[in-house]
Amino acid sequence: MRLLVPIVAILIGLAFAFAIATGRSGTDAPPIPADDETTEQVASAEDAPEAADQPEADPGDQPEQAAPTEGATPDPAVELAGLKAVPTDSPQAPALGATSDESPFKFRIEFTSYGAGLKKITLTDYDQFVDPPKEGEAKPAYHLMDVNQGVAEGAAPAFYPYAAQAVTINGQSVRLDGVQWAADDVVRGDASHSVTYRLPVVGADDQLVAEVVRTWTASADSYDLSLKQQILNHTDAPLEVSFQQYAQGDVLTDLGAYLGDRRMFITGHFRDEKPPKFGIYVDDSFIPRNDLIKQKRTLWPNEDLPVRKNPRLAWLAAENRYFAVITHAPVPESATVTADVPELDGTFPAVSYRVLDQEIDMPQADKQRIAVQLGSAAHTVAPGSSLALDLAVYAGPRKKAVLDEAPYSLMHFDKLIRYELGCTWCTFQWLAKGLLGYLKGLNWLVKDWGIAIIILVLTVRLLLHPITKRAQTNMMKMSKQMGKLQPEMATLKEKYKDDPTALNRETMKLYREAGINPANMLGCLPMLLQTPIWIALYAMLYFAIELRHEPAFYGVFQSISGGAWHFLEDLSVSDNFIRFIPPEQPAYKLTWLPFIEPEFRSLNVLPLLMAVVFFFQMKLTTPPPQTDQQRQQQMIMKFMPFMFPIFLYSAPAGLTLYICCSTFAGIVDSYIVRKHVREQEEAGTLFEKKPVKPGGFRDRMQKRFEMAAQMAAERQAEIEKQKKASGGGNKNYKKRK
């Protein structure tokens, strides 16, 4: 039974891991045009073809259009032939948002003139790397989205997020992302920055038919980026218009993601409930990016959602380990409840995605990109009127303090904060959030996350000490009692080797005579109560953004080295005792291991120390083997400590620090328990029977064991009686048996 706990824990860990598994800047260039099957590369900006040479969008590539809205209908006599977009002769793409660390803006947005889309999103409140900047250089801010990262020099990006893709006017499709738009009305104030992009659409006679206008606005102290877009009718007749555009693509992966690519796409949706639009839900809506790459899932409508609930799309999110980009409809300033939040599919009912190939020049980089596409319904636009198709984009952290603010709280963005590894319910979210709250309180008190983690270890160990003490004491008592009975057990096995039922009956009788209560074997099971805590802590320490770029022990290792020693400077990545590869360069990865992808960019000592501590703990707590089976099991278990340095080599330092400290505390805990047992044994009180409370758990379990033994004995007696009554039918009985 002493080996039962680690074996069961390993099996639970393997099952849990299985659940996890089944879960440079470049030139501004026209995007790669998307075809149904393959993607053809396009030349760089210097070789960009003229607007007339740009390929028109294939109508088969466009999202399915809804029926025209009610109102004025297009005049069938008005024929529009040869529609084309007119690119600007002087393209510009001014950036919006922060220009310095002192800026009140939360991000810096870089645009492209192609489709008036986005090139790069940089969060100014978060650093890209924890390393201090080089002399004369500013510390780089965090890049949440960058279409040019990893793109081969001279190659075009696969697409530009949020770029206008195509407009369909009276059945004719005009491609918008392959031409450069004119930028004007650039406004930079203290409270907001904005830029307006315009693209005329003319007919064969070069007469202006329509104009697409997109105005991007970034507001100070907000993670929301506003997109106000209009399609203006410049003709004397109504036009039937539909619009297609890109939404977000892939967000970038985060450092320290040793569990592999954990990026997700999430669709927040309304249910058909009363009162209507009471809440926004994300159940069955977490879609791993790799599933979309392999085209195993649909994005929206989500095939996992019950049709009877009539789900309506509220927002669409793409997330990595700590951050998210969320596309949603603008929320009115007057909104006070979730029912005031408009549906995203009210503006863009068609939502799809496309997997595009990308020319890269980085080793181990993903050469495929996901492009989310939005399509509007067909609307009738009266002469001199416009069609509004406004959007908003959240680009920021998955942090409760931010997402609890309006309007994010009305849209329930806080449901993106999860501490799970492929399975939400089995990672005990309530426990993970409670542990994080306690850890944040400790950090507020001691002002250091490393010290807070150690105090958390001591707290958990103290809370579990009574359970651990009882479990270990029972196991040690059972081990000693079973050791004394080994000669008699061997005799019984030899005597009843051909009769398992009799062996079980006599074994139970031997236990009763020796004063061994089989119910005490369950004393080891309370140790499994620690498993939910381990799982919740594992997930919480990995995904908690509060630990990102936070040093341990007040940054003492950086202080004594003048910032040159990277040991424990960031608890969200490996400990970096000796670093060989800087964080901005790709590290060597082991991709052949199941469930994880360890990185090797430094010598990490905490996983090695963990193996040493595990070895000594096993040496201290493993009793001498009493049987050959136990001896074989212990031989297998001896190899387990040497697997942890591999599986946890690039794990976050906050996690490995917790495991090391917890294991060391477990050794101390075991020493105290063993000392207590030894003192009881010397005093002769170790095997004193405590009175069993009538009706209690032990009393009920003991009665169940006795009842089971009695029933087994009665069955055996009945069998013996039938054998005797058969009169020499023993051989036939054995054959039937």
Solvent accessible surface area in square Angstrom, and as a share of the most:
residue,aa,sasa,rsa
1,M,85,0.38
2,R,29,0.10
3,L,16,0.08
4,L,59,0.30
5,V,13,0.07
6,P,42,0.26
7,I,54,0.27
8,V,35,0.20
9,A,27,0.21
10,I,50,0.25
11,L,105,0.52
12,I,60,0.31
13,G,36,0.34
14,L,103,0.51
15,A,65,0.51
16,F,27,0.11
17,A,18,0.14
18,F,125,0.52
19,A,26,0.20
20,I,11,0.06
21,A,52,0.40
22,T,94,0.55
23,G,28,0.27
24,R,127,0.46
25,S,82,0.53
26,G,37,0.36
27,T,69,0.40
28,D,37,0.19
29,A,0,0.00
30,P,1,0.01
31,P,6,0.04
32,I,1,0.01
33,P,19,0.12
34,A,6,0.05
35,D,69,0.36
36,D,96,0.50
37,E,161,0.72
38,T,96,0.56
39,T,24,0.14
40,E,118,0.53
41,Q,71,0.31
42,V,34,0.20
43,A,43,0.33
44,S,16,0.10
45,A,34,0.26
46,E,134,0.60
47,D,98,0.51
48,A,32,0.25
49,P,51,0.32
50,E,129,0.58
51,A,28,0.21
52,A,93,0.72
53,D,98,0.51
54,Q,25,0.11
55,P,67,0.42
56,E,124,0.56
57,A,8,0.06
58,D,72,0.37
59,P,102,0.64
60,G,63,0.60
61,D,18,0.09
62,Q,22,0.10
63,P,16,0.10
64,E,157,0.70
65,Q,75,0.33
66,A,48,0.37
67,A,80,0.62
68,P,75,0.47
69,T,58,0.34
70,E,176,0.79
71,G,58,0.56
72,A,56,0.43
73,T,104,0.60
74,P,36,0.23
75,D,61,0.32
76,P,127,0.80
77,A,84,0.65
78,V,52,0.30
79,E,151,0.68
80,L,27,0.14
81,A,65,0.51
82,G,46,0.44
83,L,8,0.04
84,K,94,0.40
85,A,9,0.07
86,V,59,0.34
87,P,42,0.27
88,T,30,0.18
89,D,149,0.77
90,S,76,0.49
91,P,58,0.37
92,Q,108,0.48
93,A,40,0.31
94,P,27,0.17
95,A,18,0.14
96,L,1,0.01
97,G,2,0.02
98,A,2,0.02
99,T,105,0.61
100,S,57,0.37
101,D,124,0.64
102,E,150,0.67
103,S,27,0.18
104,P,67,0.42
105,F,7,0.03
106,K,51,0.21
107,F,1,0.00
108,R,84,0.31
109,I,1,0.00
110,E,51,0.23
111,F,4,0.02
112,T,0,0.00
113,S,2,0.01
114,Y,7,0.03
115,G,0,0.00
116,A,0,0.00
117,G,0,0.00
118,L,0,0.00
119,K,31,0.13
120,K,31,0.13
121,I,1,0.00
122,T,13,0.08
123,L,0,0.00
124,T,37,0.21
125,D,79,0.41
126,Y,36,0.14
127,D,48,0.25
128,Q,29,0.13
129,F,36,0.15
130,V,36,0.21
131,D,29,0.15
132,P,82,0.52
133,P,60,0.37
134,K,146,0.62
135,E,177,0.79
136,G,85,0.82
137,E,107,0.48
138,A,87,0.68
139,K,66,0.28
140,P,57,0.36
141,A,22,0.17
142,Y,8,0.03
143,H,42,0.19
144,L,0,0.00
145,M,4,0.02
146,D,17,0.09
147,V,18,0.10
148,N,6,0.03
149,Q,65,0.29
150,G,2,0.02
151,V,11,0.06
152,A,15,0.12
153,E,153,0.68
154,G,48,0.46
155,A,15,0.11
156,A,0,0.00
157,P,1,0.01
158,A,3,0.02
159,F,10,0.04
160,Y,1,0.00
161,P,3,0.02
162,Y,0,0.00
163,A,0,0.00
164,A,0,0.00
165,Q,9,0.04
166,A,0,0.00
167,V,0,0.00
168,T,12,0.07
169,I,1,0.00
170,N,43,0.22
171,G,65,0.63
172,Q,59,0.26
173,S,18,0.12
174,V,6,0.04
175,R,29,0.11
176,L,0,0.00
177,D,0,0.00
178,G,7,0.06
179,V,8,0.05
180,Q,40,0.18
181,W,0,0.00
182,A,37,0.28
183,A,18,0.14
184,D,55,0.28
185,D,80,0.41
186,V,58,0.33
187,V,86,0.49
188,R,129,0.47
189,G,33,0.32
190,D,135,0.70
191,A,75,0.58
192,S,40,0.26
193,H,15,0.07
194,S,20,0.13
195,V,0,0.00
196,T,9,0.05
197,Y,0,0.00
198,R,78,0.28
199,L,1,0.00
200,P,43,0.27
201,V,0,0.00
202,V,11,0.06
203,G,5,0.05
204,A,77,0.60
205,D,98,0.51
206,D,95,0.49
207,Q,115,0.51
208,L,73,0.36
209,V,6,0.04
210,A,0,0.00
211,E,26,0.12
212,V,1,0.00
213,V,11,0.07
214,R,0,0.00
215,T,33,0.19
216,W,0,0.00
217,T,37,0.21
218,A,0,0.00
219,S,45,0.29
220,A,23,0.18
221,D,103,0.53
222,S,28,0.18
223,Y,14,0.05
224,D,29,0.15
225,L,2,0.01
226,S,49,0.32
227,L,0,0.00
228,K,114,0.48
229,Q,3,0.01
230,Q,55,0.25
231,I,4,0.02
232,L,48,0.24
233,N,4,0.02
234,H,79,0.35
235,T,25,0.15
236,D,143,0.74
237,A,11,0.09
238,P,21,0.13
239,L,1,0.00
240,E,49,0.22
241,V,2,0.01
242,S,2,0.01
243,F,1,0.00
244,Q,1,0.00
245,Q,0,0.00
246,Y,1,0.00
247,A,0,0.00
248,Q,0,0.00
249,G,1,0.01
250,D,19,0.10
251,V,2,0.01
252,L,29,0.14
253,T,76,0.44
254,D,16,0.08
255,L,59,0.29
256,G,9,0.09
257,A,20,0.15
258,Y,2,0.01
259,L,9,0.04
260,G,9,0.09
261,D,49,0.25
262,R,30,0.11
263,R,24,0.09
264,M,15,0.07
265,F,3,0.01
266,I,0,0.00
267,T,0,0.00
268,G,0,0.00
269,H,4,0.02
270,F,4,0.02
271,R,68,0.25
272,D,97,0.50
273,E,44,0.20
274,K,196,0.83
275,P,82,0.51
276,P,97,0.61
277,K,44,0.19
278,F,134,0.56
279,G,4,0.04
280,I,0,0.00
281,Y,42,0.16
282,V,16,0.09
283,D,50,0.26
284,D,81,0.42
285,S,0,0.00
286,F,44,0.18
287,I,0,0.00
288,P,23,0.14
289,R,4,0.01
290,N,62,0.32
291,D,32,0.16
292,L,0,0.00
293,I,30,0.15
294,K,131,0.56
295,Q,123,0.55
296,K,129,0.55
297,R,51,0.18
298,T,62,0.36
299,L,3,0.02
300,W,20,0.07
301,P,103,0.65
302,N,6,0.03
303,E,103,0.46
304,D,67,0.35
305,L,13,0.06
306,P,45,0.28
307,V,136,0.78
308,R,190,0.69
309,K,53,0.22
310,N,88,0.45
311,P,31,0.20
312,R,91,0.33
313,L,0,0.00
314,A,1,0.01
315,W,1,0.00
316,L,0,0.00
317,A,0,0.00
318,A,1,0.01
319,E,2,0.01
320,N,3,0.02
321,R,7,0.02
322,Y,2,0.01
323,F,0,0.00
324,A,0,0.00
325,V,0,0.00
326,I,0,0.00
327,T,0,0.00
328,H,2,0.01
329,A,4,0.03
330,P,54,0.34
331,V,25,0.14
332,P,68,0.43
333,E,185,0.83
334,S,94,0.61
335,A,15,0.12
336,T,103,0.60
337,V,82,0.47
338,T,15,0.09
339,A,49,0.38
340,D,60,0.31
341,V,1,0.01
342,P,44,0.27
343,E,38,0.17
344,L,0,0.00
345,D,17,0.09
346,G,56,0.53
347,T,31,0.18
348,F,0,0.00
349,P,61,0.38
350,A,18,0.14
351,V,12,0.07
352,S,43,0.28
353,Y,39,0.15
354,R,37,0.14
355,V,27,0.16
356,L,1,0.01
357,D,59,0.31
358,Q,8,0.03
359,E,78,0.35
360,I,49,0.25
361,D,65,0.34
362,M,67,0.30
363,P,87,0.55
364,Q,110,0.49
365,A,31,0.24
366,D,54,0.28
367,K,120,0.51
368,Q,51,0.22
369,R,45,0.16
370,I,0,0.00
371,A,0,0.00
372,V,0,0.00
373,Q,5,0.02
374,L,0,0.00
375,G,1,0.01
376,S,2,0.01
377,A,15,0.12
378,A,5,0.04
379,H,42,0.19
380,T,26,0.15
381,V,7,0.04
382,A,38,0.29
383,P,61,0.38
384,G,73,0.70
385,S,48,0.31
386,S,50,0.32
387,L,21,0.11
388,A,61,0.47
389,L,5,0.02
390,D,44,0.23
391,L,0,0.00
392,A,6,0.05
393,V,1,0.00
394,Y,1,0.00
395,A,1,0.01
396,G,0,0.00
397,P,0,0.00
398,R,17,0.06
399,K,63,0.27
400,K,112,0.47
401,A,70,0.55
402,V,23,0.13
403,L,1,0.01
404,D,68,0.35
405,E,100,0.45
406,A,78,0.61
407,P,43,0.27
408,Y,11,0.04
409,S,44,0.28
410,L,26,0.13
411,M,0,0.00
412,H,42,0.19
413,F,0,0.00
414,D,49,0.26
415,K,65,0.27
416,L,1,0.00
417,I,20,0.10
418,R,22,0.08
419,Y,12,0.05
420,E,11,0.05
421,L,0,0.00
422,G,30,0.29
423,C,21,0.13
424,T,61,0.35
425,W,210,0.74
426,C,21,0.13
427,T,0,0.00
428,F,57,0.24
429,Q,29,0.13
430,W,186,0.65
431,L,31,0.16
432,A,0,0.00
433,K,103,0.44
434,G,45,0.43
435,L,20,0.10
436,L,11,0.06
437,G,41,0.39
438,Y,90,0.34
439,L,0,0.00
440,K,81,0.34
441,G,39,0.37
442,L,15,0.08
443,N,30,0.16
444,W,179,0.63
445,L,122,0.61
446,V,33,0.19
447,K,136,0.58
448,D,6,0.03
449,W,19,0.07
450,G,0,0.00
451,I,51,0.26
452,A,0,0.00
453,I,0,0.00
454,I,49,0.25
455,I,52,0.26
456,L,1,0.00
457,V,2,0.01
458,L,93,0.46
459,T,35,0.21
460,V,14,0.08
461,R,37,0.14
462,L,133,0.66
463,L,132,0.66
464,L,16,0.08
465,H,51,0.23
466,P,87,0.54
467,I,48,0.24
468,T,2,0.01
469,K,71,0.30
470,R,125,0.46
471,A,0,0.00
472,Q,14,0.06
473,T,20,0.12
474,N,19,0.10
475,M,11,0.05
476,M,20,0.09
477,K,42,0.18
478,M,11,0.05
479,S,25,0.16
480,K,67,0.29
481,Q,30,0.13
482,M,41,0.18
483,G,24,0.23
484,K,145,0.61
485,L,14,0.07
486,Q,42,0.19
487,P,91,0.57
488,E,87,0.39
489,M,19,0.09
490,A,62,0.48
491,T,85,0.50
492,L,27,0.14
493,K,100,0.42
494,E,114,0.51
495,K,140,0.59
496,Y,41,0.16
497,K,135,0.57
498,D,122,0.63
499,D,34,0.18
500,P,90,0.57
501,T,46,0.27
502,A,3,0.02
503,L,45,0.22
504,N,73,0.37
505,R,66,0.24
506,E,35,0.15
507,T,17,0.10
508,M,28,0.13
509,K,94,0.40
510,L,17,0.09
511,Y,19,0.07
512,R,127,0.46
513,E,124,0.56
514,A,46,0.35
515,G,27,0.26
516,I,6,0.03
517,N,22,0.11
518,P,14,0.09
519,A,9,0.07
520,N,35,0.18
521,M,48,0.22
522,L,52,0.26
523,G,5,0.05
524,C,0,0.00
525,L,72,0.36
526,P,35,0.22
527,M,29,0.13
528,L,42,0.21
529,L,105,0.52
530,Q,5,0.02
531,T,15,0.09
532,P,35,0.22
533,I,30,0.15
534,W,96,0.34
535,I,21,0.11
536,A,0,0.00
537,L,2,0.01
538,Y,45,0.17
539,A,0,0.00
540,M,0,0.00
541,L,1,0.00
542,Y,0,0.00
543,F,20,0.09
544,A,1,0.01
545,I,15,0.08
546,E,29,0.13
547,L,0,0.00
548,R,21,0.08
549,H,37,0.16
550,E,60,0.27
551,P,47,0.30
552,A,0,0.00
553,F,47,0.19
554,Y,134,0.51
555,G,9,0.09
556,V,65,0.37
557,F,41,0.17
558,Q,29,0.13
559,S,84,0.54
560,I,121,0.62
561,S,39,0.25
562,G,73,0.70
563,G,20,0.19
564,A,76,0.59
565,W,76,0.27
566,H,34,0.15
567,F,19,0.08
568,L,4,0.02
569,E,10,0.04
570,D,5,0.03
571,L,0,0.00
572,S,3,0.02
573,V,22,0.12
574,S,13,0.08
575,D,3,0.01
576,N,9,0.05
577,F,60,0.25
578,I,83,0.42
579,R,53,0.19
580,F,141,0.59
581,I,46,0.23
582,P,45,0.28
583,P,17,0.11
584,E,100,0.45
585,Q,94,0.42
586,P,62,0.39
587,A,7,0.05
588,Y,128,0.49
589,K,59,0.25
590,L,25,0.12
591,T,97,0.56
592,W,179,0.63
593,L,21,0.10
594,P,69,0.44
595,F,63,0.26
596,I,14,0.07
597,E,54,0.24
598,P,0,0.00
599,E,28,0.13
600,F,69,0.29
601,R,27,0.10
602,S,5,0.03
603,L,63,0.31
604,N,2,0.01
605,V,37,0.21
606,L,12,0.06
607,P,1,0.01
608,L,79,0.39
609,L,89,0.44
610,M,0,0.00
611,A,11,0.08
612,V,75,0.43
613,V,17,0.10
614,F,29,0.12
615,F,73,0.31
616,F,118,0.49
617,Q,46,0.20
618,M,44,0.20
619,K,138,0.58
620,L,55,0.27
621,T,25,0.15
622,T,38,0.22
623,P,23,0.15
624,P,100,0.63
625,P,44,0.28
626,Q,63,0.28
627,T,45,0.26
628,D,100,0.52
629,Q,122,0.54
630,Q,57,0.25
631,R,114,0.42
632,Q,121,0.54
633,Q,53,0.23
634,Q,19,0.08
635,M,102,0.45
636,I,117,0.59
637,M,13,0.06
638,K,95,0.40
639,F,132,0.55
640,M,39,0.17
641,P,1,0.01
642,F,121,0.50
643,M,83,0.37
644,F,67,0.28
645,P,18,0.11
646,I,78,0.40
647,F,62,0.26
648,L,15,0.08
649,Y,22,0.08
650,S,7,0.05
651,A,1,0.01
652,P,0,0.00
653,A,0,0.00
654,G,0,0.00
655,L,3,0.02
656,T,1,0.01
657,L,10,0.05
658,Y,10,0.04
659,I,35,0.18
660,C,8,0.05
661,C,30,0.18
662,S,12,0.07
663,T,7,0.04
664,F,124,0.52
665,A,16,0.13
666,G,2,0.02
667,I,33,0.17
668,V,69,0.40
669,D,12,0.06
670,S,2,0.01
671,Y,121,0.46
672,I,89,0.45
673,V,1,0.00
674,R,68,0.25
675,K,90,0.38
676,H,58,0.26
677,V,1,0.00
678,R,116,0.42
679,E,90,0.40
680,Q,51,0.23
681,E,77,0.35
682,E,138,0.62
683,A,73,0.57
684,G,57,0.54
685,T,52,0.30
686,L,6,0.03
687,F,74,0.31
688,E,107,0.48
689,K,163,0.69
690,K,149,0.63
691,P,129,0.81
692,V,52,0.30
693,K,156,0.66
694,P,117,0.74
695,G,48,0.46
696,G,15,0.15
697,F,117,0.49
698,R,68,0.25
699,D,21,0.11
700,R,122,0.45
701,M,39,0.18
702,Q,60,0.27
703,K,117,0.50
704,R,161,0.59
705,F,64,0.27
706,E,77,0.35
707,M,116,0.52
708,A,57,0.44
709,A,10,0.08
710,Q,110,0.49
711,M,97,0.43
712,A,8,0.07
713,A,34,0.27
714,E,98,0.44
715,R,139,0.51
716,Q,11,0.05
717,A,62,0.48
718,E,86,0.39
719,I,52,0.26
720,E,62,0.28
721,K,136,0.58
722,Q,104,0.46
723,K,41,0.17
724,K,163,0.69
725,A,88,0.68
726,S,60,0.39
727,G,64,0.61
728,G,74,0.72
729,G,10,0.09
730,N,72,0.37
731,K,158,0.67
732,N,86,0.44
733,Y,40,0.15
734,K,140,0.59
735,K,168,0.71
736,R,176,0.64
737,K,145,0.62
